[in-house]
Amino acid sequence: MDVAEFMGFVTGVLMFMEETRIIFPGDRVNIGQISSIVIKFLNDTPARWNEPACNLVVDALMKAFPCKK
């Protein structure tokens, strides 16, 4: 998968999340930064690579930007 496809996938997951438990810090986060967070999460958790990709994207972002409610 190339970078553009990966970023498109991550963007698609964000667009279609039904229940958001992610709080982004203002409007300062762009898709490049979000993709980097997901890549780091994937590199740190190779044991989870067999799980659905959309779940991994959501889990990566929930870990990075938890809702503090």
Stockholm file with secondary structure:
# STOCKHOLM 1.0

chainA/1-69         MDVAEFMGFVTGVLMFMEETRIIFPGDRVNIGQISSIVIKFLNDTPARWNEPACNLVVDALMKAFPCKK
#=GR chainA/1-69 SS CCHHHHHHHHHHHHHTCSSCCBCCSTTCCCHHHHHHHHHHHHHHCGGGTTSCHHHHHHHHHHHHSBCCC
#=GC SS_cons        CCHHHHHHHHHHHHHTCSSCCBCCSTTCCCHHHHHHHHHHHHHHCGGGTTSCHHHHHHHHHHHHSBCCC
//
